[in-house]
Amino acid sequence: MSHGPTVEWKKDNASASKTKLGVIMVLIYTFIYAGFIFINVAMPKVMKIDIGGVNVAIVYGFGLIILALVQAVIYNHICTRAEEKAEKEHNALMEENEI
């Protein structure tokens, strides 16, 4: 028994801006992660330095995880606003063409 699709997919009018934002955020994260790898390879003694009872490697690693979560929340917020704006503009254009 087929009940049909659960969601009706519409055209994503904000796709270009969401893609651009995603690429920028991935590049930022990649640059920071590359710093982590570089320090581990080139200056491993730096990662052994204690900061409040834990070493730099632990702090940097948790920082990377937190950064990823923060970026995800920011990306979701900005993309949601972009989708709402694009939908409003699309609807206004459709109404204008109907008149």
LINMO-V763221 format. One record per helix or strand of 3 or more residues. SS is the DSSP state (a for helix, b for strand). FROM is the first residue (numbers start at 1). LEN is the number of residues. If there is no record, write none. Layout:
BEGIN
SS;FROM;LEN
SS;FROM;LEN
END
This chain:
BEGIN
a;15;28
a;44;4
a;56;43
END
